[in-house]
Amino acid sequence: MRFTIGKKLGFGFGVLILLMVVSSVITYSKLQVVDEVQVRVVEQRFPTVLASDQLLNGLNHSLAALRGYIILGSDPEKAEFFKNDRAAAWKDITEALGSLHRFSKNWTVKANLDRLEQLQAELEQFRLVQQQVEDIAQTDDNVPAYTTLLTEAAPRAAGMIKALTAVIDEEEKLEATPQRKTLLKQLADCRGSFAVGIASVRAYLLSGQQSLRDDFKARWAANQEAFDRVQASRQLLTAAQKEQWDTFVKLRTEFASLPPKMFEQRAAEDWNLANHWLATKAAPRAKAIKELLDQMRQSQEKLVEEDRQNLASAQKAMTVTLLTATVSATVIGFFVAVFLSRRIVNALQTLLVRAQAIASGDLTGEDLRIRSRDEIADLTQAVNAMSRALRETVSEVSSSAREVAGASTQIASSSEEMAQGMTEQNQQVTQISSAIEEMSASIVEVARKSVDAANNATESGKVAQEGGQVVHQTIEGMRAISEAVSASAASVAELGKRGEQIGQIIEVINDIADQTNLLALNAAI
């Protein structure tokens, strides 16, 4: 198989280009992966986490605003502030939920989609519970014990105090006796113990301290003791006092069951409905929402970690690909640059030495060895062929030169002969010219004599006859001159032909010289 230099270089650089293309394709594909991961992380993962944080912050914000309303909502100004604050928190929650719905279009984990649906349902319930807590927080129905105190116990307690006060006021108007003083003291003890007991009930409903509840029981026991003594001395009461006393007894009987009821209501977990609902309804919803958000966050963090690993893997693959391509390209490039170039340079150096020898006229070298099957081999064959052709041409030129030298000698001899002939012809022409001049002089003389003969009519015939002879001789001389001129013209024509032959020989010599110069130029090239 003929493996030319072009094929060698093409193969080497083709491998380099193939490596570059493969590495570029792999790098491009990995860059696509990196770009996709970055887009997911930047436009989906982190925004989802931020939206979850925003929703969680809004959730805590709404709970804080609701607690503030429960505690300080009795002040209309503060109540309005906390309501607006909670509304702003829910605005943030709604925006965050909308963002999650928008991001969920590109979610790949179905569990997160299910969690988002659960989250939305929990948020709706959480909103309703918060509204219920807000609606009841600052109402009388919020604390059932307070409701009992205000609607049942307080009116009866006020009636009892009023009735006892009326009995005591009436007693002060009566004449003081030891029995009445004792009765007045017992009435005062009854009223005092009851008043202090009511205060303990109020304090217990506010604080829930067991000591206050025990204090009421002690006060109620003291009140019972004083009540029994007054009841035992009932005969000392006047008609008006008995009427007020009976009212007291009736109200006291009705009131007696209310403190235990209020204590039970206060001791119950839902003694404060707003707080209880906040703890039993709102808090579990908030906890469920937080758990869903935490699960979504953990899922997103896991996905982010997977994306990070994908990025690391893609970067590692790109690094390995680039390193492999670089090393391979370096090795192949080194092979192409060193091995091929060295072989080509060495071969060309050999050819250059032979060409320089040929240019200097040395055609004795043997044919160069052909070591490859490429353009260098073709060039070597051409140099060998040119060397052989030059040797043959020089040999032929030498033979031709020798022949030209012989021909030149012959031409020189012919030229000498021609020169001698030309000399002789020149002499003949000179003689003819002299004869023609003499003839011209004779003609002039004849003319002169003819003029004289005209004067001499007598001798005209004789002279005419002699003149006819002279003319006849002249014509003969002219004919001889004509023949001599024709011979001279023939000699000149022959000389011209010889000159043309000499020109042709000179052209052949010039052609040979030109060919010799061309061969020498080719040999130099």
C-alpha positions in Angstrom: 0.0 0.0 0.0 1.4 3.4 -1.0 1.6 5.5 2.2 2.4 9.0 1.0 3.7 11.9 3.0 0.3 13.5 2.6 -1.4 10.4 4.0 1.1 10.2 6.9 0.6 13.9 7.8 -3.1 13.5 7.2 -3.3 10.5 9.4 -1.3 12.2 12.2 -3.2 15.4 12.1 -6.4 13.5 11.5 -5.9 11.7 14.8 -5.1 15.1 16.4 -8.3 16.6 15.0 -10.3 13.5 16.0 -9.0 13.8 19.5 -9.9 17.5 19.6 -13.3 16.7 18.2 -13.9 13.9 20.7 -12.7 15.9 23.6 -14.7 18.9 22.4 -17.8 16.8 22.1 -17.3 15.2 25.5 -16.5 18.7 27.0 -19.5 20.2 25.3 -21.8 17.4 26.6 -20.4 17.8 30.1 -20.8 21.6 29.8 -24.4 21.0 28.9 -24.8 18.9 32.0 -23.1 21.6 34.1 -25.3 24.2 32.5 -28.4 22.2 33.2 -27.4 21.6 36.8 -26.5 25.2 37.3 -29.9 26.2 35.9 -31.6 23.8 38.2 -29.7 24.9 41.2 -29.9 28.6 40.4 -33.5 28.8 39.0 -35.1 25.9 40.8 -33.3 24.4 43.8 -32.2 27.5 45.7 -35.4 29.5 44.8 -37.4 26.6 46.1 -35.4 26.6 49.4 -35.8 30.4 49.6 -39.5 30.2 49.0 -39.8 27.6 51.7 -37.8 29.8 54.1 -40.1 32.7 53.1 -43.2 30.6 53.8 -41.7 29.4 57.1 -40.8 33.0 58.1 -44.3 34.1 57.2 -45.8 31.2 59.3 -43.8 32.2 62.3 -44.6 35.9 61.7 -48.3 35.2 61.6 -48.1 33.1 64.8 -46.2 35.9 66.6 -48.7 38.5 65.4 -51.6 36.3 66.6 -49.9 35.8 70.0 -49.4 39.5 70.3 -53.1 40.1 69.5 -54.1 37.5 72.2 -52.0 39.2 74.8 -52.4 42.9 73.9 -55.5 42.9 71.8 -57.6 44.4 74.5 -56.1 47.7 73.4 -57.9 48.7 70.1 -54.8 50.4 68.7 -52.5 47.4 69.4 -55.2 45.1 68.2 -55.3 46.8 64.9 -51.6 46.8 64.6 -51.3 43.0 65.2 -54.2 42.3 62.8 -52.4 44.3 60.0 -49.1 42.6 61.0 -50.7 39.1 60.6 -52.3 40.1 57.3 -48.8 41.2 56.0 -47.4 37.8 57.2 -50.1 36.0 55.2 -49.3 38.1 52.2 -45.7 36.7 52.4 -47.0 33.2 52.8 -49.3 33.5 49.8 -46.4 34.9 47.6 -44.1 32.1 48.8 -46.8 29.4 48.1 -47.3 30.9 44.6 -43.5 30.7 44.0 -43.5 27.1 45.1 -46.4 26.3 42.7 -44.5 28.0 39.9 -41.3 26.1 40.7 -43.1 22.8 41.0 -43.7 22.7 37.3 -40.0 21.6 36.9 -39.9 19.4 40.0 -38.9 15.8 39.3 -39.7 14.3 42.7 -43.4 13.3 42.9 -43.2 13.2 46.7 -42.5 17.0 46.7 -45.6 17.6 44.5 -47.7 15.6 47.0 -46.2 17.5 49.9 -47.0 20.8 48.1 -50.7 19.8 47.8 -50.7 18.8 51.5 -49.0 22.0 52.4 -51.6 24.1 50.6 -54.4 22.2 52.4 -52.7 22.6 55.8 -52.2 26.3 55.2 -55.9 26.7 54.4 -56.8 25.0 57.7 -54.1 27.0 59.5 -55.6 30.2 58.2 -59.1 29.2 59.4 -57.8 28.3 62.9 -55.9 31.5 63.2 -59.0 33.5 62.3 -61.0 31.5 64.8 -58.4 32.3 67.5 -58.4 35.9 66.6 -62.2 36.1 66.6 -62.5 34.6 70.1 -59.3 36.0 71.7 -60.7 39.3 73.0 -64.2 38.2 73.7 -65.9 37.0 77.0 -66.2 33.5 75.6 -62.4 33.2 75.3 -62.1 32.2 79.0 -65.1 30.1 80.2 -64.2 30.6 83.9 -64.2 34.3 83.3 -67.6 34.0 81.6 -68.9 32.0 84.6 -67.4 34.6 86.9 -68.9 37.6 85.1 -72.2 36.2 84.1 -73.0 33.9 87.1 -70.7 34.3 90.1 -70.2 38.1 90.0 -73.8 39.1 89.9 -74.6 36.7 92.8 -71.6 37.8 94.7 -72.6 41.4 94.3 -76.1 40.5 95.5 -74.7 38.6 98.5 -72.4 41.6 99.5 -75.3 44.0 99.1 -77.6 41.9 101.2 -75.0 41.4 104.0 -74.3 45.1 103.9 -78.0 45.9 104.3 -78.2 43.5 107.3 -75.1 45.1 108.9 -76.3 48.6 108.2 -79.6 47.8 109.9 -77.8 46.2 112.8 -75.9 49.4 113.4 -79.2 51.2 114.0 -80.2 48.8 116.8 -79.3 49.1 120.4 -76.0 47.4 121.1 -76.2 44.4 123.4 -73.6 41.7 123.9 -75.6 39.4 121.7 -76.0 41.9 119.0 -72.3 42.8 119.1 -71.6 39.1 118.6 -74.1 39.0 115.8 -72.6 42.1 114.2 -69.1 40.5 114.4 -70.4 37.3 112.8 -72.0 39.3 110.0 -68.8 41.2 109.4 -66.8 38.0 109.4 -69.2 36.5 106.9 -69.0 39.4 104.6 -65.2 39.8 105.0 -64.4 36.2 104.4 -66.6 36.1 101.3 -65.1 39.3 99.9 -61.6 38.0 100.4 -62.6 34.6 98.9 -64.0 36.3 95.8 -60.7 38.1 95.4 -58.8 34.8 95.7 -61.1 33.4 93.0 -60.3 36.3 90.7 -56.6 35.9 91.3 -56.7 32.2 90.7 -58.5 32.7 87.4 -55.8 35.0 86.4 -52.8 33.1 87.5 -54.0 29.5 88.1 -51.9 29.2 91.3 -53.0 26.4 93.5 -52.3 28.5 96.6 -55.0 31.0 95.7 -57.4 28.1 95.2 -56.6 26.8 98.7 -56.9 30.3 100.1 -60.4 30.5 98.7 -61.3 27.2 100.3 -60.1 28.5 103.7 -62.0 31.7 103.2 -65.1 29.8 102.2 -64.7 27.6 105.3 -64.5 30.7 107.5 -67.5 32.1 105.7 -69.4 28.9 106.3 -68.6 29.0 110.0 -69.7 32.6 110.3 -72.8 31.8 108.2 -73.7 29.0 110.5 -73.4 31.2 113.6 -75.6 33.9 112.1 -78.1 31.3 111.0 -78.1 30.0 114.5 -78.8 33.6 115.8 -81.5 34.2 113.2 -84.1 35.0 115.8 -82.2 38.2 116.7 -82.7 39.6 113.3 -85.4 42.1 112.6 -87.9 41.5 109.9 -86.0 43.7 107.5 -82.8 42.0 108.3 -84.4 38.6 107.9 -85.6 39.6 104.4 -82.1 40.6 103.4 -80.6 37.6 105.1 -82.9 35.2 103.2 -81.8 36.9 100.0 -78.2 36.3 101.0 -78.9 32.7 101.9 -80.6 32.1 98.5 -77.8 33.8 96.5 -75.2 32.0 98.7 -76.8 28.7 97.9 -76.7 29.5 94.2 -73.1 30.8 94.4 -71.8 27.8 96.3 -71.6 25.6 93.2 -69.9 28.2 91.0 -66.4 28.4 92.5 -65.8 24.7 92.0 -67.1 25.1 88.5 -64.8 28.0 87.8 -61.9 26.2 89.4 -62.6 23.2 87.1 -62.9 25.4 84.0 -59.7 27.3 85.0 -57.8 24.0 85.6 -58.9 22.6 82.3 -56.6 22.6 79.3 -59.0 24.8 77.3 -59.5 27.3 80.2 -58.3 29.9 77.6 -59.8 29.0 74.3 -57.7 31.2 72.2 -54.5 29.8 73.7 -55.9 26.3 73.7 -56.9 26.5 70.1 -53.6 28.1 69.3 -51.9 25.1 71.0 -54.2 22.4 69.9 -55.3 23.5 66.5 -52.9 26.2 65.1 -49.7 24.8 66.5 -50.2 21.2 65.1 -51.0 22.7 61.8 -47.9 24.9 62.0 -45.9 21.9 63.0 -47.3 19.8 60.1 -46.5 22.7 57.7 -43.0 23.0 59.1 -42.5 19.2 58.8 -43.6 19.4 55.2 -41.4 22.3 54.5 -38.5 20.5 56.2 -39.1 17.4 54.1 -39.2 19.6 51.0 -36.1 21.4 52.1 -34.3 18.1 52.8 -35.4 16.8 49.4 -34.1 19.9 47.8 -30.9 19.8 49.7 -30.5 16.1 48.7 -31.1 17.1 45.1 -28.7 20.0 45.4 -26.1 17.5 46.8 -26.8 15.2 43.8 -26.4 18.2 41.5 -23.2 19.1 43.2 -21.9 15.5 42.7 -23.0 15.7 39.1 -21.1 19.0 38.7 -18.1 17.4 40.4 -18.4 14.3 38.1 -18.8 16.5 35.0 -15.8 18.6 36.0 -13.7 15.5 36.7 -14.8 14.0 33.3 -13.9 17.3 31.5 -10.5 17.4 33.4 -9.7 13.8 32.5 -10.9 14.3 28.9 -8.8 17.4 28.5 -5.8 15.8 30.1 -6.1 12.7 28.0 -6.6 14.7 24.8 -3.7 17.0 25.7 -1.3 14.1 26.5 -2.4 12.1 23.4 -2.1 15.2 21.2 1.3 15.9 22.6 2.5 12.3 21.9 1.0 12.3 18.4 2.3 15.7 17.7 5.8 14.8 18.9 5.7 11.7 16.7 4.6 13.7 13.7 7.0 16.5 14.4 10.1 14.3 15.2 9.7 11.0 13.5 8.1 12.1 10.2 10.0 15.3 10.0 13.3 13.6 10.7 12.7 11.0 8.0 11.6 13.6 5.6 14.6 16.0 6.4 17.1 13.1 6.2 15.8 12.0 2.8 15.7 15.6 1.5 19.2 16.2 2.8 20.5 13.2 0.8 18.6 14.5 -2.2 20.1 18.0 -1.7 23.7 16.6 -1.5 23.1 14.8 -4.8 21.5 17.9 -6.4 24.5 20.0 -5.3 26.9 17.4 -6.8 25.0 17.4 -10.1 25.0 21.2 -10.1 28.8 21.2 -9.6 29.1 18.8 -12.6 29.6 15.6 -10.7 27.5 12.9 -12.4 29.4 9.9 -11.3 27.3 9.2 -8.2 25.4 5.9 -8.0 21.6 5.8 -7.9 20.2 6.8 -4.4 18.5 4.0 -2.4 14.7 4.2 -2.1 13.7 3.7 1.5 10.0 4.6 1.4 6.9 4.5 -0.7 5.9 8.2 -0.7 6.7 11.4 -2.5 10.3 11.3 -1.3 10.6 7.9 -3.1 9.2 9.6 -6.3 11.6 12.5 -5.9 14.5 10.1 -5.4 13.5 8.2 -8.5 13.3 11.4 -10.4 16.7 12.5 -9.2 18.2 9.2 -10.2 16.5 9.4 -13.6 17.7 13.0 -14.1 21.2 12.0 -13.1 21.2 9.1 -15.7 19.6 11.4 -18.3 22.2 14.1 -17.7 25.0 11.6 -18.0 23.6 10.3 -21.3 23.0 13.9 -22.5 26.5 15.0 -21.5 27.9 12.0 -23.4 25.8 12.8 -26.4 26.8 16.5 -26.2 30.5 15.5 -26.0 30.0 13.4 -29.2 28.1 16.2 -30.8 30.8 18.7 -29.8 33.5 16.5 -31.4 31.4 16.3 -34.6 30.8 20.0 -34.5 34.6 20.5 -34.1 35.2 18.4 -37.2 32.5 20.2 -39.1 33.9 23.5 -37.9 37.3 22.6 -39.4 35.7 21.7 -42.6 33.7 24.9 -42.5 36.9 26.9 -41.9 38.6 25.2 -44.9 35.6 26.0 -47.1 35.6 29.5 -45.8 39.2 29.9 -46.8 38.5 28.5 -50.2 35.5 30.9 -50.5 37.7 33.7 -49.4 40.3 32.9 -52.1 37.5 32.7 -54.7 36.1 36.0 -53.5 39.6 37.5 -53.9 39.9 36.2 -57.4 36.4 37.4 -58.2 37.2 40.8 -56.8 40.3 40.9 -59.1 38.1 39.9 -62.1 35.6 42.5 -61.2 38.4 45.1 -60.9 39.6 44.1 -64.3 36.1 44.3 -65.7 35.7 47.7 -64.2 38.9 48.8 -65.8 37.8 47.4 -69.2 34.5 49.1 -68.8 36.3 52.4 -68.0 38.5 51.9 -71.0 35.4 51.1 -73.0 33.7 54.2 -71.7 36.7 56.2 -72.7 36.7 54.6 -76.1 33.0 55.3 -76.4 33.7 59.0 -75.6 36.5 59.0 -78.0 34.3 57.4 -80.6 31.6 60.0 -80.0 34.1 62.7 -80.4 35.4 61.1 -83.5 31.8 60.7 -84.7 31.4 64.4 -84.3 34.5 64.9 -86.3 33.3 62.4 -88.7 30.1 64.3 -89.2 32.2 67.3 -90.2 33.9 65.0 -92.5 31.2 63.9 -94.8 33.6 62.5 -97.2 35.0 60.0 -94.8 31.8 59.1 -93.2 31.3 55.8 -95.0 34.8 54.6 -94.2 34.6 55.9 -90.7 31.1 54.4 -90.4 32.4 51.1 -91.5 35.2 51.3 -89.1 32.8 52.6 -86.5 30.5 49.6 -87.2 33.4 47.3 -86.6 34.3 49.1 -83.4 30.7 48.9 -82.4 30.6 45.3 -83.2 33.7 44.8 -81.1 32.2 46.9 -78.4 29.1 44.7 -78.4 31.3 41.7 -78.2 33.1 43.3 -75.2 29.8 44.1 -73.6 28.7 40.6 -74.1 32.0 39.4 -72.5 31.4 41.9 -69.7 27.9 40.6 -69.3 29.1 37.0 -69.1 31.7 38.0 -66.5 29.1 39.8 -64.4 26.8 36.8 -64.7 29.6 34.5 -63.5 30.3 37.0 -60.7 26.7 36.9 -59.7 26.7 33.1 -59.7 29.8 33.2 -57.5 28.1 35.6 -55.2 24.9 33.5 -55.0 27.1 30.4 -54.3 28.8 32.5 -51.6 25.4 33.4 -50.1 24.3 29.7 -50.0 27.6 28.9 -48.2 26.9 31.8 -45.8 23.4 30.4 -45.1 24.9 27.0 -44.4 27.4 28.6 -42.0 24.4 30.4 -40.3 22.6 27.1 -40.0 25.6 25.5 -38.4 26.0 28.4 -36.1 22.3 28.1 -35.1 22.9 24.3 -34.4 25.9 25.3 -32.2 23.8 27.9 -30.4 21.0 25.3 -29.9 23.5 22.8 -28.5 24.9 25.5 -26.2 21.4 26.5 -25.0 20.5 22.8 -24.4 23.8 22.4 -22.5 22.9 25.5 -20.4 19.4 24.2 -19.7 20.7 20.8 -18.7 23.2 22.5 -16.4 20.4 24.6 -14.9 18.2 21.5 -14.4 21.1 19.8 -12.7 21.6 22.8 -10.4 17.9 22.8 -9.6 
